[in-house]
Amino acid sequence: MEKSLLHLVFGGRVKDTRGVEFEDPSALDIVGIYPNYKQAYDAWRGVSQRHVDDARMKYVVVHLHRLLEPETDTTKSS
């Protein structure tokens, strides 16, 4: 069985379209937590497409597994 690598998808209105500083963190839309990047990406893509006409709505994928177990992050270079 493959190990779950948890990912969080959330978003909201940003102050500047070039960044990820959200206008109102208490109003963030938490889409969900997913067991792998593929499912998280699919969720992110779906919700992002629903808001395509609003440039200030931004959704992101956060690699929770990297926060929970940073010593096992295989993407870091030695």
Backbone as a ProteinNet text record, in pm:
[ID]
protein_1_A
[PRIMARY]
MEKSLLHLVFGGRVKDTRGVEFEDPSALDIVGIYPNYKQAYDAWRGVSQRHVDDARMKYVVVHLHRLLEPETDTTKSS
[TERTIARY]
84.5	0	88.9	56.6	133.1	103.4	208.2	193.5	117.4	24.8	-47.7	44.2	41.1	113.8	7.3	-34.2	-147.7	-124.1	-229.2	-228	-356.9	-344.9	-458.6	-484.7	-611.4	-650.3	-741.4	-703.3	-786.2	-763.4	-848.6	-833.1	-923.3	-913.1	-992.9	-947.2	-1000.8	-965	-829.4	-740.1	-607.2	-602	-511.8	-494.9	-430.8	-340	-266.2	-260.8	-295.6	-300.6	-164.8	-56.9	76.9	122.5	42.2	84.4	-19.9	4.3	-89.3	-127.3	-129.2	-177.8	-329.3	-401.6	-546.8	-608.8	-713.2	-782.4	-838.9	-906.7	-975.3	-952.8	-848.3	-819.4	-935.8	-1022.6	-1136.3	-1241	-1230.8	-1327	-1268.9	-1155.9	-1095.4	-1189.2	-1186.3	-1264.2	-1173	-1198.6	-1121.2	-1189	-1122.6	-1180.1	-1168.9	-1052.2	-1037	-892.9	-876.7	-746.3	-750.7	-645	-641.7	-519.8	-530.5	-423.5	-305.4	-317.2	-206.4	-219.6	-110.7	-107.2	-207.3	-223.6	-315.1	-457	-506.9	-642.3	-651.1	-547.8	-545.8	-543.5	-460.6	-451.9	-586.2	-652.2	-782.4	-884.6	-882.9	-974.3	-940.6	-809.9	-764.3	-807.5	-786	-819.8	-969.9	-1051.5	-1195.8	-1244	-1198.2	-1243.6	-1185.4	-1063.7	-1003.2	-1078.9	-1119.8	-1193.2	-1329.3	-1389.5	-1519.2	-1505.9	-1384.1	-1361.1	-1272.2	-1265.6	-1174.5	-1201.4	-1322.6	-1355.9	-1322.6	-1276.2	-1240.9	-1091.4	-1011.7	-865.8	-816.4	-895.8	-849.6	-886.2	-953.9	-979.8	-867.2	-795.2	-681.4	-692	-667	-664.5	-524.1	-484.2	-349.5	-354.8	-247.5	-227	-109.4	-130.5	-24.9	14.4	143.4	195.6	205.3	96.5	94.5	199.2	225.6	322.8	460.7	493.1	623.1	628.6	514.5	508.4	507.3	439.9	425.9	553.1	624.4	746.1	855.1	908	1006.1	1133.1	1168.7	1291.5	1277.7	1156	1136.3	1105.2	1115.6	1087.7	1194.3	1153.5	1249	1276.1	1210.4	1232.1	1347.9	1396.4	1508.8	1638.9	1726.8	1857	1953.6	2047.7	2141.5	2256.4
-118.9	0	125	217.4	341.1	434.1	498.9	590.9	716.7	761.9	886	1006.2	1095.3	1221.4	1331	1374	1464.7	1600.7	1650.5	1781.4	1855	1983.1	2069	2163.2	2179.2	2273.7	2377.5	2504.3	2613	2737.8	2837.1	2961.6	3070.2	3183	3299.4	3420.1	3535.1	3658.9	3708.3	3738.1	3787.8	3939.3	4000.7	4146.7	4188.3	4105.6	4134.3	4004.9	4009.1	3888.6	3821.4	3892.8	3835.4	3761.9	3764.5	3702.1	3610	3569.4	3481	3537	3670.2	3731.8	3748.4	3676	3674.4	3792.2	3849.3	3965.5	3934.6	3822.4	3787.7	3639.5	3608.8	3468	3393.3	3464.8	3396.9	3353.2	3403.1	3368.8	3272.3	3209.3	3116.8	3000.1	2957.2	2841.8	2719.3	2634.1	2511	2404.4	2369.5	2273.3	2132.2	2097.8	1964.7	1923	1807.2	1744	1614.4	1590.4	1477.5	1389.8	1259.1	1165.3	1165.1	1237.8	1244.1	1370.4	1402.4	1525.6	1521.6	1407.9	1397.3	1437.4	1383.3	1417.8	1564.2	1615.1	1755.9	1845.9	1810.5	1888.5	1890.5	1776.6	1770.3	1859.3	1858.5	1943.9	2090.9	2123.6	2261.2	2309.5	2227.2	2264.9	2291.4	2204.3	2220.5	2348.9	2375.5	2495.5	2621.5	2614.8	2730.5	2765.3	2665.1	2689.8	2752.5	2720.8	2781.8	2930.7	2976	3116.7	3186.7	3132.9	3184.2	3330.8	3378.3	3516.1	3616.9	3570.8	3659.4	3644.9	3735.2	3726	3730.8	3785	3797.6	3676.5	3578.9	3452.6	3357.7	3313	3225.3	3103	2987.7	2860.8	2803	2734.3	2678.8	2535.3	2461.9	2327	2337	2293.7	2293.7	2148.5	2121.8	1987.6	1966.2	1921	1901.5	1801.7	1700.6	1598.7	1659.8	1765.6	1832.1	1909.1	1958.8	2029.7	1932.1	1819.8	1722	1640.7	1611.5	1530.6	1589.9	1705.8	1772	1689.9	1604.9	1526.3	1418.1	1387.2	1284.4	1344.8	1475.7	1542.3	1501.9	1427	1378.1	1480.1	1595.2	1695.9	1789.1	1784.4	1871.7	1815.2	1904.8	1859	1856.8	1764	1752.5	1848
0	0	0	-87	-98.2	19.6	70.5	182.7	138.3	223.2	194.8	212	116.7	125.7	123	241	253.3	188.4	123	58	92.2	118.4	151.2	34.5	-1.8	-106.8	-42.4	-57.5	-5.5	-88.5	-66.3	-140.2	-88.4	-154.5	-118.8	-199.7	-163.8	-233.9	-184.1	-277	-243.5	-258.2	-181.6	-188.2	-320.4	-369.5	-492.4	-572.5	-698.7	-780.5	-797.5	-767.3	-780.7	-655.7	-549.2	-424.7	-366.2	-242.8	-172.9	-36.3	-25.9	97.1	82.2	165.6	153.6	226.6	166.4	224.3	361.7	374.2	498.3	528.7	605.7	635.9	700.9	770.1	833.3	730.7	608.3	503.3	399.8	431.2	335.9	306.3	182.5	138.4	148.1	247.6	264	177.6	68.2	-25.9	30.4	84.3	143.4	159.7	223.3	241.3	162.2	84.5	-8.3	18.8	-9.9	23.6	-73.4	-184.6	-279.8	-364.5	-433.4	-512.5	-628.1	-692.3	-806.6	-768.2	-657.3	-614.8	-573.7	-506.9	-466.5	-590.1	-686.9	-810.1	-882.9	-891.1	-957.9	-886.7	-752.8	-675.2	-697.5	-693.6	-716.1	-854.4	-953.4	-1090.8	-1104.5	-1047.4	-1055.7	-990.5	-869.5	-798.8	-863.7	-912	-979	-1106.1	-1179.8	-1303.9	-1277.5	-1163.2	-1130.2	-1100.6	-1068	-1034.4	-1137.9	-1257.1	-1359	-1394.5	-1377.6	-1413.2	-1304	-1190.1	-1078.4	-1049.1	-1104.3	-1092.6	-948.7	-857.5	-719.5	-633.2	-691.8	-620.9	-657	-555.6	-580.4	-490.6	-549.4	-476.4	-484.1	-378.5	-370.1	-319.3	-349	-294.7	-198.8	-75.6	26	52.5	48.8	73.9	225.1	285.4	431	476.1	396.7	435.7	456.7	385	402.6	534.6	578.8	706.9	824.1	806.1	913.8	936.2	827.1	836.2	746.8	783.9	696.1	673.5	768.3	753.1	646.6	604.1	501.4	365	350.6	223.8	121.8	21.6	-79.6	-188.5	-186.5	-291.5	-258.6	-134.8	-96.8	-150.8	-193.6	-239.6	-122.3	-125.4	-12.8	-24.9
[MASK]
++++++++++++++++++++++++++++++++++++++++++++++++++++++++++++++++++++++++++++++

